[in-house]
Amino acid sequence: MTKKILVFLFVVFITFSNVFAQERDSALVAKVFKHGLYDAKSLLASPFAWNGRQWLTAGALTTATAALVLWADEPIYNFANKMHTPSRDVFFKYAEPLGNNYAFAVMGITLATGIIAKNNYHVETAFIAAESYLFAGLLTQAVKITAGRKRPNADGTTHPHDWEGPFFNGNSFFSGHTSTAFAVATVYAQRYKHQPWVPVVTYSLATLGGLQRIYGNRHWAGDVLMGAAVGTATGLLLSKQWQKNPIKFYPIVTTGGGGLSLVYQIQ
């Protein structure tokens, strides 16, 4: 997952290789990385800055996840397995990439559109979405390694309470496809909320991706709910952080080709 996002960013900067900056090379690159580290720090420290409403929401989602794990994951698993038909299998087969390949396609199209149309907002949105995908993916992997929950049907088990702890083979909790799908969907929903259809479409597709993980016996329902919550929280935080970001990406076209101008705004 993290490898894919690094490849995506590498291709972006290779494809649009004429990168100019108001402030040159190493100093600007250092500021870009510094901002990324600041975003990571803000994401990890965000619970300490939550207000009462945010803590209430987090508590409700945690309680709902625990209830699914304790009482509902197995019945939902059994119900999903009774829903299989050839046509549904085909439908959900094409829904599976919503958490990765389709998300990359959308980010790439947004970036290309922004550069061609010289639209800074689209370019910035693609980078925010990529950062959100990366951070949600890293957080997911860290929890998976720690929790060690077995996937449905792993080693023949259909029991939702197999948690083997850190560094074992269990990698079900929580769903990476769902967390990254919602991380990207939330960025687009926030950035283009002036278009009412965008949040509806992005969240609907992310939800479909989560349902596919249950239908395909890749995750328990509790995994999907927590993945959606973490992805949404990541996208919301980074969208707000970038509103204060002094580093801006401006598409440019020169005689040598197209590129991005990275400008650091002095506050």
N, C-alpha and C positions, 0 to 999 in steps of 0.2 A: 504493500500500500504506500508506504513512505517512499519506496523506490520509484513508484509511478509518478508521484508528485514532483520528485527531483528531476526525473526525465522530462516532465512537462515544462518545468521552469527552464531547464537547459535548452530545450528545443525553442522556447520562446525567445531567449536571448541570442541563440545562434541564428534563427530565422531572421530576426530583426536586429542585425548585428551592428548597424550604425547607431550606436547609443551615444547621445551627446548629453552634456550636463552643464548646468550653470556653475556648478562647483565640481572640480575635476576628480575623476577616477577614485583613488584610494580613499580620500576623505568622504566622498559621497557614498561609496560602497560601505564604508564603516558606519555611516549614519543609517543606511538601509538595514544592515544587520543589527544595529543597535535598536532600531525601531522594532524589528522582529523579536528580539529578545525581550524588549519592553512589553510587547503584546503577550508573549508567553508568560512572563511574570505576572501581568495583570490577570490573565486567565486563571492561573493557579491561585492567585491571592484573592480572586473575586468574591469567594464566599465570606471573607472577612468584611467586605464592604456592602453586603446585601442588607436591604431594609427588611422590615417586618413582612411585607407582602411577598418578597422574594423567598424569604425563609419559609413562609407558609406554603408557597408553591413547591419548593424543593421537598419539604416534609410530606406534602400530599403525594408527590410523584414517587418518593421513596417508599411510602406506605403502600401505594398502589402496586409498585413493583414487588414488594415483599409479599403482598397478598397473592399476586399471581404466582410467585415462586412456591409459596406454601400450599395453595389450594387450587389454583386455576390452570397452571401450566400443563399439567397432565390431561385434564379434560379438553383443553383447547387443542392439544396435540392430537388426541383421539378424534376430535371433531374434524380437524383439518385433514386427517388421513382418510376420513370417510367422504371427503369432498372431491377426491381425485377423479377426473375424467380425462380422456385424451385431449379434448379441446382446451380444458383448463390447464393441462400440463404444457401445451404449446404456448398458451397465453402467458403463463408465469415464467416460462423459459425465456421469453423475450423481455420480461420485466426484471429479470435477475441483474442485468448490468446497470440498473438505475443508481446503484450506490458507488459505481466506479467509472466504467467506460462511458456511459452516457453523460455523467457529470463532467468528465474531461472534455467531451465533445462540446458541451455547452460553454464551458470556460474558454475553450479554444476559439469557438465561433464569436463569442463576446469580445475577446481580445482582438481577433482579426477585424471584426466589424469596427471596433473603436479606432484601430490604426488606419484602416482604409477611409473611414468617415471623419478622421481627425477629432474623435469624440473622447475627451479625457475621462468622462464619467464611465463609459463602457470599459475602457482600459483598466481603470482603477477597480471597477467591480470584479473583473476577471482575477486581479491579483488578490483582492480581499477573499474571494471565493476559494482561491488556491490555498491561501494561508489558513482559512477556516477548515478546509479539507485536511490539510497537513496536521494541524493541531488536534482536531477531533480524532484523526487516525492514530496519532501518537498516544493520546490519552486512552483510547480504546485498547490499544495493545498493552499498555502498562497495567490496566485493570484485568485484562484477560490473563496475563502472566501471573498476576497475584491471586485471582479468584480460582482459576483452574476448574471451571465448571465444564462438564462434558456436554457435548452437543447431543441433540436427539438422534437416536440410532447409532451413536458412537459405540463401537465394540458391542453392538447388539442391544444396548440398553435403551429403554423407553422411560427411565425413571428420572424425574427432573431434579432430584436432590443429591446428585453425584457431584460434589465439590471436593476436588482433591488438593486444593491449595496451591501455593506458589511453585512455579517451574515444573508442573506436571503437564500432561498432554491436553487437559481440558482447556478449550478456548471458545466457549460459548457465550460467556457473560463478559461484556454485553455485545450486541451486534455491531460490527464494524461497518457493514454495508449500510445499515440504518443510520448510524451516527454521522457518517460522511454525507449520505444523501440529505439528511436534514441540515447539516452544517452548510452545505452549498445552497440548498433550497431557501434557508433562512436569509442568507446574504442577498439573494435575488429578491426575495419577498420584501426585505427592508429597503433595498436600494431602488426598487421599482414599485413601491407601494402606491405611488400616484396613479399607477395603472391597476385598477381593482382586480383584473383577471390574473395578474401575475402571481400574487400570493396563493390564490385558489389553485392554479395549475401546479406551481412548484410544490406546495405542501401535499397536494393530491398525489403527485408522482412519487414523492418521498414516502408517503404512506403506503402506496402500492408496492414500493420496494421493500418496505418492512413486512408487509403481508406475504410477499413472496418468500421471505426467509422462514416464515412459519409454515407456509404451504409446502415448501421444498424440504422440510425437516432439517433445516440448517440452524435454526435457533428456536428457543422457547419464547413464548409471548413476553415473559418478563425481560428477556434480553432485548427484545425489540423496543419495548416501552422505554427502558433506560437509555438505549441507544438514541432514540428520538429526542429524549429530554436533553441529553448531553450535546448532541449535534445542534439542537435549537439554541441552547444556552451559548455555545461557542460562536455560532453565527451572529447572534444578537450582540455579544460583547465586542467582537471584532468589527462589526459594522459601526458601532458607536466609537470605537477606538480610532478608526480611520477618518472619522469626521474631524478629529483633532490632529491628524497626521500632517506634519510640515513637508513631507516628501510627496511630490505629485508627479504623475506620469503623463507626458503630453506627446501625442502622436505627431510625427513630422514626416515630410516627404522632401527629399533633396535630389539633386541630379545623380547622386550615388545610390539612391534607393530609399526605402522606407525605414523608419526606426522609431525609437522612443526617446524623448528628451526627459531626463530626470532632473527635476528642479527642486531645490531645497529652499523652502520659504523661511526667511528670517522673521522671527516673531518680534 
